[in-house]
Amino acid sequence: MKISIEKALAILNQGGVIAIPTETVYGLAADATNTKAINRIYEIKNRPSDNPLICHFHSFDQAKKHLNAYPNYVELLVNQFTPGPVSFLLPLKLPSPLQVATRGSSHVIIRIPLHKLLLKLLKKLSFPLAAPSANTSGKYSATNAEMVETDLGGKIDGVLDGGSSAIGLESTILDCRKSDEIKILRPGAIGKEDIEWCLRNENIKVIESLSIEQIIPGSKYKHYSPTTPIYQIQSIKEIPSNNDFAVIGISEDLQNLSTNKNLQIISLGSENNMPEVASLLYRKMFELDAMKVTTAYFIKRDFGNSTIGKAISNRIEHMLAR
């Protein structure tokens, strides 16, 4: 059920759970200080209870009230990249009402999203929103209202429809707890080169860690996967011809593929437009599941070392059947 911003405010103030739009993916949001509401997020998503939630704020000034001492460079990053598709792992001031969302942890992942409708909502609330991706745990994230409604349907109290997510991949997560080092724990639209440029006058080491620590959403547990099993192949020559399946790839790799009644073709867009590939990826997984084929084959592709290319490769690697 799509709802207005006024209805969204009323539901959230009453301890409800709604889907919200962001520039990355849709989130499943509730009052980050409300124990019952947070527990309901875990129930709706079937999310492991030890997996913490990112907390969303309308400004860093709002977030600072909940933080313990943090490195000076954090404000440089905040000024450069927020509102935007980046999240920061920082020390939490204890005791904290946010510990229900952090699952008792002494640190918190904060984010200031770049979406006008969501920022308007956040500014009208007296509390931050805990908001993991709006999907059943383990599945790909939703990037539009239709995907949310198909997956979560009547389990939630409404969807604030803000159109399709512009980026289409989850935010970059940065561990900023050390004074001389930053770890990139989840790749996204903000990358190592962006951070190094921002901190070019600081003596800060930036590491692409891709940690599997419990503190990072989506890293300890399988994530991003469609219901349809996807297997990677090297080229179209490896595609079988005797079963009901789909082939996924970059348009350049699919152009010489002939169709038949057993074959569905899913193009992720052109290799010359990586932002488009990122924005289409989860939507195409949604289309794949709707096809009800038994198997899908992804034509292997090197997406390169660009920031967005690395993020796409990371998500696809998680999607592949083991």
C-alpha positions as CSV (number, residue, x, y, z in Angstrom):
1,M,0.0,0.0,0.0
2,K,1.5,3.3,-1.1
3,I,1.2,6.1,1.5
4,S,1.7,9.9,1.7
5,I,4.4,11.5,3.7
6,E,1.8,12.6,6.3
7,K,0.7,9.0,6.7
8,A,4.3,7.8,6.9
9,L,4.9,10.3,9.8
10,A,1.9,9.1,11.6
11,I,2.8,5.4,11.2
12,L,6.4,5.9,12.3
13,N,5.4,8.0,15.3
14,Q,3.1,5.2,16.4
15,G,5.9,2.6,16.2
16,G,5.0,1.2,12.8
17,V,7.3,-0.1,10.0
18,I,7.3,1.3,6.4
19,A,9.4,1.1,3.3
20,I,11.2,4.3,2.4
21,P,13.0,5.5,-0.8
22,T,16.7,6.3,-0.9
23,E,19.1,7.1,-3.7
24,T,20.7,3.6,-3.2
25,V,17.9,1.1,-2.5
26,Y,14.6,1.2,-0.6
27,G,14.8,0.8,3.1
28,L,12.6,-0.9,5.7
29,A,12.3,1.8,8.3
30,A,11.2,2.3,11.9
31,D,12.1,4.4,14.9
32,A,15.7,3.5,15.7
33,T,15.0,3.9,19.5
34,N,11.8,1.8,19.6
35,T,12.5,-1.8,20.7
36,K,9.2,-3.3,19.5
37,A,9.4,-1.5,16.1
38,I,13.0,-2.7,15.6
39,N,12.1,-6.3,16.5
40,R,9.4,-6.1,14.0
41,I,11.9,-5.2,11.2
42,Y,13.8,-8.4,12.1
43,E,10.6,-10.4,12.0
44,I,9.4,-9.0,8.6
45,K,12.8,-9.5,6.9
46,N,13.5,-12.8,8.7
47,R,16.8,-11.2,9.5
48,P,19.3,-12.8,11.8
49,S,18.9,-11.1,15.2
50,D,22.6,-10.4,15.6
51,N,22.8,-8.4,12.3
52,P,22.9,-4.6,13.2
53,L,20.9,-1.9,11.3
54,I,22.1,1.3,9.7
55,C,20.7,4.4,11.3
56,H,19.5,7.2,9.1
57,F,19.7,10.9,10.1
58,H,18.8,14.2,8.3
59,S,22.1,15.8,9.2
60,F,25.4,15.0,10.9
61,D,24.5,17.5,13.6
62,Q,21.6,15.2,14.5
63,A,23.9,12.1,14.4
64,K,26.6,13.7,16.5
65,K,24.4,13.8,19.6
66,H,24.6,10.0,19.6
67,L,28.4,9.7,19.0
68,N,31.4,9.3,21.2
69,A,34.7,10.9,20.2
70,Y,35.6,10.2,16.5
71,P,38.6,11.1,14.3
72,N,38.8,14.7,12.9
73,Y,38.8,13.5,9.3
74,V,35.2,12.2,9.6
75,E,33.8,15.7,9.3
76,L,35.8,16.2,6.0
77,L,34.2,13.1,4.6
78,V,30.8,14.1,5.8
79,N,31.1,17.6,4.3
80,Q,32.3,16.1,1.0
81,F,30.0,13.1,0.5
82,T,26.8,13.7,2.4
83,P,24.0,13.7,1.9
84,G,25.0,10.8,-0.2
85,P,25.5,7.0,-0.7
86,V,27.9,6.4,2.1
87,S,27.6,5.1,5.7
88,F,30.1,5.6,8.6
89,L,30.9,3.1,11.3
90,L,31.6,5.3,14.4
91,P,31.8,5.0,18.2
92,L,28.5,5.2,20.0
93,K,28.0,7.3,23.1
94,L,26.9,4.9,25.9
95,P,24.4,4.2,27.2
96,S,22.4,4.8,24.0
97,P,18.8,4.5,22.9
98,L,20.2,3.3,19.5
99,Q,21.6,0.1,21.0
100,V,18.4,-1.8,20.1
101,A,19.3,-1.1,16.5
102,T,23.0,-1.8,16.9
103,R,22.1,-5.0,18.7
104,G,23.9,-3.9,21.9
105,S,27.1,-2.8,20.1
106,S,29.2,0.1,21.2
107,H,29.4,1.5,17.7
108,V,26.8,2.5,15.2
109,I,26.6,2.8,11.4
110,I,25.2,6.2,10.4
111,R,23.9,7.5,7.1
112,I,22.6,10.8,5.7
113,P,20.7,9.8,2.5
114,L,20.5,11.9,-0.6
115,H,16.7,11.7,-1.4
116,K,14.6,14.8,-1.1
117,L,11.4,13.0,0.1
118,L,13.3,10.9,2.7
119,L,15.2,14.0,4.0
120,K,11.9,15.8,4.3
121,L,10.5,12.9,6.3
122,L,13.6,12.6,8.6
123,K,13.5,16.3,9.4
124,K,9.9,16.0,10.6
125,L,10.7,13.1,13.0
126,S,12.1,13.5,16.5
127,F,14.2,10.3,16.1
128,P,16.5,8.7,13.5
129,L,15.3,5.8,11.4
130,A,16.8,2.3,11.5
131,A,16.5,1.1,7.9
132,P,18.0,-2.0,6.4
133,S,17.2,-2.8,2.8
134,A,13.5,-3.4,2.2
135,N,13.6,-7.1,1.2
136,T,13.5,-10.5,2.7
137,S,17.0,-11.3,4.1
138,G,19.2,-13.0,1.6
139,K,17.4,-11.5,-1.5
140,Y,18.4,-8.7,-3.7
141,S,17.4,-5.2,-2.5
142,A,14.3,-3.4,-3.8
143,T,14.9,-0.4,-6.0
144,N,11.3,0.6,-6.5
145,A,7.9,0.4,-4.8
146,E,6.7,-2.5,-6.9
147,M,9.6,-4.7,-5.8
148,V,8.9,-3.9,-2.2
149,E,5.2,-4.7,-2.5
150,T,5.9,-8.0,-4.3
151,D,8.4,-9.2,-1.7
152,L,7.0,-7.9,1.6
153,G,3.4,-7.1,0.6
154,G,1.0,-7.0,3.6
155,K,3.8,-7.5,6.2
156,I,4.5,-3.8,6.4
157,D,2.4,-0.7,7.1
158,G,2.9,1.0,3.8
159,V,5.4,2.1,1.1
160,L,6.5,5.8,0.7
161,D,6.9,5.8,-3.1
162,G,9.9,8.0,-4.1
163,G,10.4,6.5,-7.6
164,S,13.2,4.3,-8.7
165,S,16.4,4.5,-6.7
166,A,19.0,6.4,-8.7
167,I,22.1,4.4,-7.9
168,G,20.6,0.9,-7.3
169,L,23.3,-0.5,-5.1
170,E,23.6,-0.3,-1.3
171,S,25.8,2.5,0.3
172,T,29.5,2.3,0.8
173,I,30.3,1.4,4.4
174,L,33.4,3.0,5.9
175,D,35.0,2.0,9.2
176,C,36.1,5.3,10.6
177,R,36.9,4.4,14.2
178,K,40.8,4.7,13.8
179,S,42.5,8.0,13.7
180,D,45.0,7.0,10.9
181,E,43.1,4.4,8.9
182,I,39.8,3.9,7.1
183,K,38.5,0.5,6.0
184,I,36.0,0.1,3.2
185,L,33.8,-2.6,4.5
186,R,31.2,-2.7,1.7
187,P,31.9,-1.2,-1.8
188,G,29.4,1.2,-3.2
189,A,29.2,4.4,-5.3
190,I,31.9,6.2,-3.1
191,G,35.3,4.5,-3.6
192,K,38.9,4.4,-2.4
193,E,40.0,7.1,-4.9
194,D,37.2,9.4,-3.9
195,I,38.1,9.1,-0.2
196,E,41.8,9.5,-0.9
197,W,41.2,12.7,-2.9
198,C,39.0,14.1,-0.2
199,L,41.7,13.4,2.5
200,R,44.7,14.2,0.2
201,N,46.1,16.6,2.8
202,E,45.7,14.2,5.7
203,N,47.9,11.2,6.5
204,I,45.2,8.6,6.4
205,K,45.5,5.1,5.0
206,V,42.5,3.8,3.1
207,I,42.1,0.0,2.9
208,E,39.6,-2.0,0.8
209,S,38.9,-4.5,3.6
210,L,35.5,-6.0,2.6
211,S,35.4,-7.3,6.1
212,I,33.3,-10.3,7.2
213,E,32.9,-8.9,10.7
214,Q,29.6,-9.4,12.3
215,I,29.2,-5.6,12.6
216,I,28.7,-5.1,8.9
217,P,25.2,-5.5,7.4
218,G,25.1,-8.0,4.6
219,S,28.6,-9.5,5.1
220,K,28.2,-12.3,7.6
221,Y,25.2,-13.8,5.9
222,K,24.4,-14.6,2.2
223,H,22.9,-11.6,0.5
224,Y,21.7,-10.1,-2.7
225,S,20.5,-13.4,-4.2
226,P,17.5,-14.0,-6.5
227,T,15.3,-17.1,-5.9
228,T,16.5,-18.4,-9.3
229,P,19.9,-20.1,-9.1
230,I,22.5,-18.3,-11.2
231,Y,25.6,-20.0,-12.5
232,Q,28.6,-18.2,-14.1
233,I,29.8,-19.2,-17.5
234,Q,32.8,-18.0,-19.6
235,S,31.0,-17.4,-22.9
236,I,27.7,-18.1,-24.8
237,K,29.4,-21.3,-26.1
238,E,28.8,-22.9,-22.7
239,I,25.0,-22.2,-22.7
240,P,23.0,-25.5,-22.8
241,S,20.1,-25.9,-25.2
242,N,17.8,-28.4,-23.6
243,N,16.2,-26.8,-20.6
244,D,14.1,-23.7,-19.5
245,F,16.6,-21.0,-18.5
246,A,17.7,-17.4,-18.8
247,V,21.0,-15.8,-19.8
248,I,22.2,-12.7,-18.1
249,G,25.0,-10.4,-19.3
250,I,26.2,-7.1,-20.7
251,S,24.5,-6.2,-24.0
252,E,27.8,-6.5,-25.8
253,D,28.0,-10.2,-24.7
254,L,24.4,-11.0,-25.7
255,Q,24.2,-9.4,-29.1
256,N,25.2,-12.6,-31.0
257,L,22.9,-14.8,-29.0
258,S,20.0,-16.4,-30.9
259,T,16.7,-16.8,-29.1
260,N,14.6,-19.9,-28.8
261,K,11.5,-20.9,-26.9
262,N,13.5,-22.2,-24.0
263,L,15.7,-19.1,-23.7
264,Q,15.1,-15.8,-21.9
265,I,17.7,-13.0,-22.4
266,I,18.3,-10.4,-19.6
267,S,20.6,-7.5,-20.5
268,L,22.2,-5.5,-17.8
269,G,23.0,-2.6,-20.2
270,S,26.2,-1.6,-21.9
271,E,29.7,-1.9,-20.5
272,N,30.1,1.7,-21.6
273,N,27.6,2.8,-18.9
274,M,28.4,1.3,-15.6
275,P,26.0,3.5,-13.6
276,E,23.2,2.1,-15.7
277,V,24.3,-1.4,-15.1
278,A,24.3,-0.7,-11.3
279,S,20.9,0.8,-11.4
280,L,19.4,-2.1,-13.4
281,L,21.1,-5.0,-11.6
282,Y,18.5,-5.7,-8.8
283,R,15.6,-4.7,-11.1
284,K,16.7,-7.4,-13.6
285,M,17.0,-9.9,-10.8
286,F,13.4,-9.1,-10.0
287,E,12.4,-9.7,-13.6
288,L,14.4,-13.0,-13.6
289,D,12.4,-14.4,-10.7
290,A,9.2,-13.3,-12.4
291,M,10.1,-15.5,-15.4
292,K,9.9,-18.6,-13.3
293,V,12.8,-20.3,-15.2
294,T,14.6,-23.2,-13.5
295,T,18.1,-21.8,-14.0
296,A,20.0,-18.7,-15.1
297,Y,23.5,-18.3,-16.5
298,F,25.6,-15.2,-16.1
299,I,28.2,-14.5,-18.8
300,K,31.4,-13.7,-16.9
301,R,32.5,-10.1,-17.3
302,D,35.4,-8.1,-15.8
303,F,33.7,-4.8,-14.7
304,G,37.1,-3.2,-14.1
305,N,38.6,-1.3,-11.2
306,S,36.4,1.7,-11.2
307,T,34.5,2.4,-8.0
308,I,31.1,1.4,-9.4
309,G,32.7,-1.6,-11.3
310,K,34.0,-3.0,-8.1
311,A,30.6,-2.6,-6.4
312,I,28.9,-4.4,-9.3
313,S,31.4,-7.2,-9.2
314,N,30.9,-7.6,-5.4
315,R,27.1,-7.9,-5.7
316,I,27.2,-10.4,-8.6
317,E,29.7,-12.5,-6.8
318,H,27.3,-12.8,-3.9
319,M,24.4,-13.7,-6.3
320,L,26.1,-16.8,-7.8
321,A,24.9,-20.2,-6.8
322,R,27.4,-22.2,-4.8
